Amino acid sequence: MGRDRSPGRRCAVAAAATRDHSHSSSAADTSVCRLCPAGWQEKCFYFVEDEADWNRSQISCLSLGAHLATIDTQEELHFLFRYGSSLHYWIGLHREGSGPWKWFEVRGKGQCAYIDADGISSDWCSQMKYSAATHKSTLAGFRRIQKS
C-alpha cells in the first residue's frame, strides 16, 4: 500500500494507520493529518470506530471539529470505498421523507446513508454504525480513530 500520488486524490496516511487499525484515544490527535504532495486537495477524512446512531455520529464528528463525511467528487467517493468499506460508516447524506436520493445511487429504504463493501446503502438513522468524518484543512490525509 502506500500513497496514491495522483493529483486531486486523497492522501492515504502510511499503511500502518490504514490496515492495522492503529488507534488514537485522544480527540486532539485528530488534528494531525499528514502533509500531502503539491496538487492534492485539502480535506481530511477520519474513520471513527465508535458505534453510534446517525445523529450521535454527527455530534461526535462536530466534537472533533469535523462533520459526517461529505462527498464532493468521484475521487472522494473512490477514496471512501477504498479505505472505509471494510465496516459500515455513516456519512453525511440523509433524506427527508421517502423521495429518491438525489446525488448518488443509494440502496435500501432508510433515511440515512452509510458506506459499506457494496457502495452506499441506507438504513434507519437509529441503527448503530461507525462514522466517517471530514474536515477541511491545509493538511490532508486520514486517521482511524477509536475512542476508549
PyMOL CGO cylinders between C-alpha atoms (Angstrom):
from pymol import cmd
from pymol.cgo import CYLINDER

trace = [
    CYLINDER, 0.00, 0.00, 0.00, 1.47, 3.48, 0.36, 0.3, 1, 1, 1, 1, 1, 1,
    CYLINDER, 1.47, 3.48, 0.36, 0.46, 6.75, -1.11, 0.3, 1, 1, 1, 1, 1, 1,
    CYLINDER, 0.46, 6.75, -1.11, -1.56, 7.19, -4.27, 0.3, 1, 1, 1, 1, 1, 1,
    CYLINDER, -1.56, 7.19, -4.27, 0.26, 10.13, -5.81, 0.3, 1, 1, 1, 1, 1, 1,
    CYLINDER, 0.26, 10.13, -5.81, -2.35, 11.02, -8.43, 0.3, 1, 1, 1, 1, 1, 1,
    CYLINDER, -2.35, 11.02, -8.43, -3.18, 14.76, -8.33, 0.3, 1, 1, 1, 1, 1, 1,
    CYLINDER, -3.18, 14.76, -8.33, -6.59, 15.51, -6.87, 0.3, 1, 1, 1, 1, 1, 1,
    CYLINDER, -6.59, 15.51, -6.87, -6.73, 12.27, -4.88, 0.3, 1, 1, 1, 1, 1, 1,
    CYLINDER, -6.73, 12.27, -4.88, -6.89, 11.96, -1.12, 0.3, 1, 1, 1, 1, 1, 1,
    CYLINDER, -6.89, 11.96, -1.12, -3.76, 11.36, 0.85, 0.3, 1, 1, 1, 1, 1, 1,
    CYLINDER, -3.76, 11.36, 0.85, -3.51, 7.93, 2.42, 0.3, 1, 1, 1, 1, 1, 1,
    CYLINDER, -3.51, 7.93, 2.42, -1.54, 8.03, 5.64, 0.3, 1, 1, 1, 1, 1, 1,
    CYLINDER, -1.54, 8.03, 5.64, 1.05, 5.28, 5.97, 0.3, 1, 1, 1, 1, 1, 1,
    CYLINDER, 1.05, 5.28, 5.97, -0.21, 1.73, 5.60, 0.3, 1, 1, 1, 1, 1, 1,
    CYLINDER, -0.21, 1.73, 5.60, 0.26, 1.14, 9.33, 0.3, 1, 1, 1, 1, 1, 1,
    CYLINDER, 0.26, 1.14, 9.33, -2.58, 3.54, 10.06, 0.3, 1, 1, 1, 1, 1, 1,
    CYLINDER, -2.58, 3.54, 10.06, -4.89, 2.16, 7.40, 0.3, 1, 1, 1, 1, 1, 1,
    CYLINDER, -4.89, 2.16, 7.40, -4.99, -1.56, 7.81, 0.3, 1, 1, 1, 1, 1, 1,
    CYLINDER, -4.99, -1.56, 7.81, -3.52, -2.49, 11.17, 0.3, 1, 1, 1, 1, 1, 1,
    CYLINDER, -3.52, -2.49, 11.17, -6.24, -0.44, 12.87, 0.3, 1, 1, 1, 1, 1, 1,
    CYLINDER, -6.24, -0.44, 12.87, -3.81, 1.82, 14.70, 0.3, 1, 1, 1, 1, 1, 1,
    CYLINDER, -3.81, 1.82, 14.70, -5.96, 3.83, 17.06, 0.3, 1, 1, 1, 1, 1, 1,
    CYLINDER, -5.96, 3.83, 17.06, -5.89, 7.13, 18.81, 0.3, 1, 1, 1, 1, 1, 1,
    CYLINDER, -5.89, 7.13, 18.81, -7.72, 7.71, 22.06, 0.3, 1, 1, 1, 1, 1, 1,
    CYLINDER, -7.72, 7.71, 22.06, -7.36, 11.47, 22.06, 0.3, 1, 1, 1, 1, 1, 1,
    CYLINDER, -7.36, 11.47, 22.06, -9.57, 13.86, 20.12, 0.3, 1, 1, 1, 1, 1, 1,
    CYLINDER, -9.57, 13.86, 20.12, -6.57, 16.19, 19.97, 0.3, 1, 1, 1, 1, 1, 1,
    CYLINDER, -6.57, 16.19, 19.97, -4.77, 13.63, 17.79, 0.3, 1, 1, 1, 1, 1, 1,
    CYLINDER, -4.77, 13.63, 17.79, -7.38, 14.07, 15.06, 0.3, 1, 1, 1, 1, 1, 1,
    CYLINDER, -7.38, 14.07, 15.06, -5.91, 17.43, 14.10, 0.3, 1, 1, 1, 1, 1, 1,
    CYLINDER, -5.91, 17.43, 14.10, -2.73, 15.71, 12.97, 0.3, 1, 1, 1, 1, 1, 1,
    CYLINDER, -2.73, 15.71, 12.97, -3.18, 14.94, 9.30, 0.3, 1, 1, 1, 1, 1, 1,
    CYLINDER, -3.18, 14.94, 9.30, -0.02, 14.43, 7.35, 0.3, 1, 1, 1, 1, 1, 1,
    CYLINDER, -0.02, 14.43, 7.35, 1.08, 16.74, 4.57, 0.3, 1, 1, 1, 1, 1, 1,
    CYLINDER, 1.08, 16.74, 4.57, 0.26, 15.64, 1.05, 0.3, 1, 1, 1, 1, 1, 1,
    CYLINDER, 0.26, 15.64, 1.05, 2.24, 16.35, -2.09, 0.3, 1, 1, 1, 1, 1, 1,
    CYLINDER, 2.24, 16.35, -2.09, 1.54, 19.55, -4.03, 0.3, 1, 1, 1, 1, 1, 1,
    CYLINDER, 1.54, 19.55, -4.03, -1.66, 19.40, -6.06, 0.3, 1, 1, 1, 1, 1, 1,
    CYLINDER, -1.66, 19.40, -6.06, -3.61, 17.25, -3.61, 0.3, 1, 1, 1, 1, 1, 1,
    CYLINDER, -3.61, 17.25, -3.61, -6.90, 18.56, -2.35, 0.3, 1, 1, 1, 1, 1, 1,
    CYLINDER, -6.90, 18.56, -2.35, -7.13, 19.85, 1.21, 0.3, 1, 1, 1, 1, 1, 1,
    CYLINDER, -7.13, 19.85, 1.21, -9.59, 17.67, 3.07, 0.3, 1, 1, 1, 1, 1, 1,
    CYLINDER, -9.59, 17.67, 3.07, -9.07, 15.20, 5.93, 0.3, 1, 1, 1, 1, 1, 1,
    CYLINDER, -9.07, 15.20, 5.93, -11.14, 12.06, 6.39, 0.3, 1, 1, 1, 1, 1, 1,
    CYLINDER, -11.14, 12.06, 6.39, -11.44, 10.45, 9.81, 0.3, 1, 1, 1, 1, 1, 1,
    CYLINDER, -11.44, 10.45, 9.81, -12.78, 6.91, 10.30, 0.3, 1, 1, 1, 1, 1, 1,
    CYLINDER, -12.78, 6.91, 10.30, -14.21, 6.86, 13.83, 0.3, 1, 1, 1, 1, 1, 1,
    CYLINDER, -14.21, 6.86, 13.83, -14.60, 3.32, 15.14, 0.3, 1, 1, 1, 1, 1, 1,
    CYLINDER, -14.60, 3.32, 15.14, -17.00, 4.15, 17.95, 0.3, 1, 1, 1, 1, 1, 1,
    CYLINDER, -17.00, 4.15, 17.95, -20.53, 2.96, 17.12, 0.3, 1, 1, 1, 1, 1, 1,
    CYLINDER, -20.53, 2.96, 17.12, -23.39, 5.46, 17.34, 0.3, 1, 1, 1, 1, 1, 1,
    CYLINDER, -23.39, 5.46, 17.34, -26.65, 6.27, 15.59, 0.3, 1, 1, 1, 1, 1, 1,
    CYLINDER, -26.65, 6.27, 15.59, -26.55, 8.84, 12.76, 0.3, 1, 1, 1, 1, 1, 1,
    CYLINDER, -26.55, 8.84, 12.76, -27.41, 11.85, 14.96, 0.3, 1, 1, 1, 1, 1, 1,
    CYLINDER, -27.41, 11.85, 14.96, -24.89, 10.94, 17.66, 0.3, 1, 1, 1, 1, 1, 1,
    CYLINDER, -24.89, 10.94, 17.66, -22.30, 10.28, 14.96, 0.3, 1, 1, 1, 1, 1, 1,
    CYLINDER, -22.30, 10.28, 14.96, -22.81, 13.80, 13.66, 0.3, 1, 1, 1, 1, 1, 1,
    CYLINDER, -22.81, 13.80, 13.66, -22.45, 15.20, 17.20, 0.3, 1, 1, 1, 1, 1, 1,
    CYLINDER, -22.45, 15.20, 17.20, -19.30, 13.11, 17.72, 0.3, 1, 1, 1, 1, 1, 1,
    CYLINDER, -19.30, 13.11, 17.72, -17.83, 14.43, 14.48, 0.3, 1, 1, 1, 1, 1, 1,
    CYLINDER, -17.83, 14.43, 14.48, -18.67, 18.01, 15.49, 0.3, 1, 1, 1, 1, 1, 1,
    CYLINDER, -18.67, 18.01, 15.49, -16.83, 17.47, 18.78, 0.3, 1, 1, 1, 1, 1, 1,
    CYLINDER, -16.83, 17.47, 18.78, -13.74, 16.63, 16.67, 0.3, 1, 1, 1, 1, 1, 1,
    CYLINDER, -13.74, 16.63, 16.67, -14.12, 19.87, 14.71, 0.3, 1, 1, 1, 1, 1, 1,
    CYLINDER, -14.12, 19.87, 14.71, -15.48, 17.94, 11.72, 0.3, 1, 1, 1, 1, 1, 1,
    CYLINDER, -15.48, 17.94, 11.72, -18.81, 16.64, 10.41, 0.3, 1, 1, 1, 1, 1, 1,
    CYLINDER, -18.81, 16.64, 10.41, -20.09, 13.40, 8.91, 0.3, 1, 1, 1, 1, 1, 1,
    CYLINDER, -20.09, 13.40, 8.91, -18.27, 12.87, 5.62, 0.3, 1, 1, 1, 1, 1, 1,
    CYLINDER, -18.27, 12.87, 5.62, -19.41, 14.81, 2.61, 0.3, 1, 1, 1, 1, 1, 1,
    CYLINDER, -19.41, 14.81, 2.61, -18.57, 13.57, -0.86, 0.3, 1, 1, 1, 1, 1, 1,
    CYLINDER, -18.57, 13.57, -0.86, -17.81, 16.32, -3.35, 0.3, 1, 1, 1, 1, 1, 1,
    CYLINDER, -17.81, 16.32, -3.35, -16.03, 14.42, -6.11, 0.3, 1, 1, 1, 1, 1, 1,
    CYLINDER, -16.03, 14.42, -6.11, -15.75, 10.96, -7.64, 0.3, 1, 1, 1, 1, 1, 1,
    CYLINDER, -15.75, 10.96, -7.64, -12.20, 10.81, -6.25, 0.3, 1, 1, 1, 1, 1, 1,
    CYLINDER, -12.20, 10.81, -6.25, -13.53, 11.29, -2.72, 0.3, 1, 1, 1, 1, 1, 1,
    CYLINDER, -13.53, 11.29, -2.72, -16.14, 8.60, -3.27, 0.3, 1, 1, 1, 1, 1, 1,
    CYLINDER, -16.14, 8.60, -3.27, -13.47, 6.16, -4.50, 0.3, 1, 1, 1, 1, 1, 1,
    CYLINDER, -13.47, 6.16, -4.50, -11.26, 7.08, -1.55, 0.3, 1, 1, 1, 1, 1, 1,
    CYLINDER, -11.26, 7.08, -1.55, -14.06, 6.29, 0.91, 0.3, 1, 1, 1, 1, 1, 1,
    CYLINDER, -14.06, 6.29, 0.91, -14.77, 2.99, -0.83, 0.3, 1, 1, 1, 1, 1, 1,
    CYLINDER, -14.77, 2.99, -0.83, -11.08, 2.11, -0.73, 0.3, 1, 1, 1, 1, 1, 1,
    CYLINDER, -11.08, 2.11, -0.73, -10.44, 2.90, 2.94, 0.3, 1, 1, 1, 1, 1, 1,
    CYLINDER, -10.44, 2.90, 2.94, -13.86, 2.88, 4.58, 0.3, 1, 1, 1, 1, 1, 1,
    CYLINDER, -13.86, 2.88, 4.58, -15.71, -0.08, 3.12, 0.3, 1, 1, 1, 1, 1, 1,
    CYLINDER, -15.71, -0.08, 3.12, -14.45, -2.78, 5.49, 0.3, 1, 1, 1, 1, 1, 1,
    CYLINDER, -14.45, -2.78, 5.49, -17.01, -1.68, 8.10, 0.3, 1, 1, 1, 1, 1, 1,
    CYLINDER, -17.01, -1.68, 8.10, -20.27, 0.28, 7.94, 0.3, 1, 1, 1, 1, 1, 1,
    CYLINDER, -20.27, 0.28, 7.94, -19.54, 4.02, 8.27, 0.3, 1, 1, 1, 1, 1, 1,
    CYLINDER, -19.54, 4.02, 8.27, -22.24, 6.69, 8.46, 0.3, 1, 1, 1, 1, 1, 1,
    CYLINDER, -22.24, 6.69, 8.46, -21.71, 9.55, 6.02, 0.3, 1, 1, 1, 1, 1, 1,
    CYLINDER, -21.71, 9.55, 6.02, -23.37, 12.98, 5.96, 0.3, 1, 1, 1, 1, 1, 1,
    CYLINDER, -23.37, 12.98, 5.96, -26.06, 12.06, 3.44, 0.3, 1, 1, 1, 1, 1, 1,
    CYLINDER, -26.06, 12.06, 3.44, -29.67, 11.76, 4.59, 0.3, 1, 1, 1, 1, 1, 1,
    CYLINDER, -29.67, 11.76, 4.59, -33.09, 12.40, 3.13, 0.3, 1, 1, 1, 1, 1, 1,
    CYLINDER, -33.09, 12.40, 3.13, -36.39, 13.74, 4.36, 0.3, 1, 1, 1, 1, 1, 1,
    CYLINDER, -36.39, 13.74, 4.36, -39.44, 11.65, 3.56, 0.3, 1, 1, 1, 1, 1, 1,
    CYLINDER, -39.44, 11.65, 3.56, -39.43, 8.74, 1.14, 0.3, 1, 1, 1, 1, 1, 1,
    CYLINDER, -39.43, 8.74, 1.14, -38.39, 10.55, -2.04, 0.3, 1, 1, 1, 1, 1, 1,
    CYLINDER, -38.39, 10.55, -2.04, -35.50, 9.36, -4.18, 0.3, 1, 1, 1, 1, 1, 1,
    CYLINDER, -35.50, 9.36, -4.18, -31.89, 10.01, -3.26, 0.3, 1, 1, 1, 1, 1, 1,
    CYLINDER, -31.89, 10.01, -3.26, -30.65, 13.00, -5.26, 0.3, 1, 1, 1, 1, 1, 1,
    CYLINDER, -30.65, 13.00, -5.26, -26.89, 12.70, -5.68, 0.3, 1, 1, 1, 1, 1, 1,
    CYLINDER, -26.89, 12.70, -5.68, -25.95, 9.03, -5.55, 0.3, 1, 1, 1, 1, 1, 1,
    CYLINDER, -25.95, 9.03, -5.55, -27.49, 5.65, -6.11, 0.3, 1, 1, 1, 1, 1, 1,
    CYLINDER, -27.49, 5.65, -6.11, -28.25, 4.51, -2.58, 0.3, 1, 1, 1, 1, 1, 1,
    CYLINDER, -28.25, 4.51, -2.58, -29.52, 1.02, -1.75, 0.3, 1, 1, 1, 1, 1, 1,
    CYLINDER, -29.52, 1.02, -1.75, -32.08, 0.38, 0.97, 0.3, 1, 1, 1, 1, 1, 1,
    CYLINDER, -32.08, 0.38, 0.97, -35.14, 2.18, 2.25, 0.3, 1, 1, 1, 1, 1, 1,
    CYLINDER, -35.14, 2.18, 2.25, -33.61, 4.01, 5.22, 0.3, 1, 1, 1, 1, 1, 1,
    CYLINDER, -33.61, 4.01, 5.22, -33.26, 7.76, 5.75, 0.3, 1, 1, 1, 1, 1, 1,
    CYLINDER, -33.26, 7.76, 5.75, -29.51, 7.90, 6.47, 0.3, 1, 1, 1, 1, 1, 1,
    CYLINDER, -29.51, 7.90, 6.47, -26.65, 6.76, 4.23, 0.3, 1, 1, 1, 1, 1, 1,
    CYLINDER, -26.65, 6.76, 4.23, -23.53, 4.79, 5.01, 0.3, 1, 1, 1, 1, 1, 1,
    CYLINDER, -23.53, 4.79, 5.01, -20.54, 3.35, 3.16, 0.3, 1, 1, 1, 1, 1, 1,
    CYLINDER, -20.54, 3.35, 3.16, -20.06, -0.42, 3.08, 0.3, 1, 1, 1, 1, 1, 1,
    CYLINDER, -20.06, -0.42, 3.08, -18.36, -3.00, 0.88, 0.3, 1, 1, 1, 1, 1, 1,
    CYLINDER, -18.36, -3.00, 0.88, -21.20, -2.77, -1.66, 0.3, 1, 1, 1, 1, 1, 1,
    CYLINDER, -21.20, -2.77, -1.66, -21.13, 1.02, -2.04, 0.3, 1, 1, 1, 1, 1, 1,
    CYLINDER, -21.13, 1.02, -2.04, -23.57, 3.47, -0.49, 0.3, 1, 1, 1, 1, 1, 1,
    CYLINDER, -23.57, 3.47, -0.49, -26.51, 1.98, 1.38, 0.3, 1, 1, 1, 1, 1, 1,
    CYLINDER, -26.51, 1.98, 1.38, -29.17, 3.41, 3.67, 0.3, 1, 1, 1, 1, 1, 1,
    CYLINDER, -29.17, 3.41, 3.67, -30.61, 2.35, 6.99, 0.3, 1, 1, 1, 1, 1, 1,
    CYLINDER, -30.61, 2.35, 6.99, -32.77, 3.73, 9.77, 0.3, 1, 1, 1, 1, 1, 1,
    CYLINDER, -32.77, 3.73, 9.77, -30.88, 6.59, 11.39, 0.3, 1, 1, 1, 1, 1, 1,
    CYLINDER, -30.88, 6.59, 11.39, -31.29, 4.93, 14.80, 0.3, 1, 1, 1, 1, 1, 1,
    CYLINDER, -31.29, 4.93, 14.80, -29.05, 1.98, 13.83, 0.3, 1, 1, 1, 1, 1, 1,
    CYLINDER, -29.05, 1.98, 13.83, -25.56, 1.78, 15.32, 0.3, 1, 1, 1, 1, 1, 1,
    CYLINDER, -25.56, 1.78, 15.32, -22.63, 2.19, 12.92, 0.3, 1, 1, 1, 1, 1, 1,
    CYLINDER, -22.63, 2.19, 12.92, -19.16, 3.69, 12.81, 0.3, 1, 1, 1, 1, 1, 1,
    CYLINDER, -19.16, 3.69, 12.81, -18.61, 7.20, 11.40, 0.3, 1, 1, 1, 1, 1, 1,
    CYLINDER, -18.61, 7.20, 11.40, -16.66, 8.68, 8.52, 0.3, 1, 1, 1, 1, 1, 1,
    CYLINDER, -16.66, 8.68, 8.52, -15.93, 12.35, 9.18, 0.3, 1, 1, 1, 1, 1, 1,
    CYLINDER, -15.93, 12.35, 9.18, -14.43, 15.11, 7.07, 0.3, 1, 1, 1, 1, 1, 1,
    CYLINDER, -14.43, 15.11, 7.07, -12.65, 18.31, 7.92, 0.3, 1, 1, 1, 1, 1, 1,
    CYLINDER, -12.65, 18.31, 7.92, -11.34, 20.95, 5.54, 0.3, 1, 1, 1, 1, 1, 1,
    CYLINDER, -11.34, 20.95, 5.54, -7.73, 21.71, 6.37, 0.3, 1, 1, 1, 1, 1, 1,
    CYLINDER, -7.73, 21.71, 6.37, -4.48, 22.97, 4.95, 0.3, 1, 1, 1, 1, 1, 1,
    CYLINDER, -4.48, 22.97, 4.95, -3.26, 19.43, 5.57, 0.3, 1, 1, 1, 1, 1, 1,
    CYLINDER, -3.26, 19.43, 5.57, -4.88, 16.36, 4.07, 0.3, 1, 1, 1, 1, 1, 1,
    CYLINDER, -4.88, 16.36, 4.07, -5.00, 12.69, 4.87, 0.3, 1, 1, 1, 1, 1, 1,
    CYLINDER, -5.00, 12.69, 4.87, -6.91, 10.47, 7.22, 0.3, 1, 1, 1, 1, 1, 1,
    CYLINDER, -6.91, 10.47, 7.22, -6.68, 8.78, 10.55, 0.3, 1, 1, 1, 1, 1, 1,
    CYLINDER, -6.68, 8.78, 10.55, -8.55, 5.86, 12.04, 0.3, 1, 1, 1, 1, 1, 1,
    CYLINDER, -8.55, 5.86, 12.04, -9.84, 6.76, 15.50, 0.3, 1, 1, 1, 1, 1, 1,
    CYLINDER, -9.84, 6.76, 15.50, -11.29, 4.64, 18.26, 0.3, 1, 1, 1, 1, 1, 1,
    CYLINDER, -11.29, 4.64, 18.26, -12.46, 6.21, 21.49, 0.3, 1, 1, 1, 1, 1, 1,
    CYLINDER, -12.46, 6.21, 21.49, -11.58, 4.28, 24.60, 0.3, 1, 1, 1, 1, 1, 1,
]
cmd.load_cgo(trace, "trace")
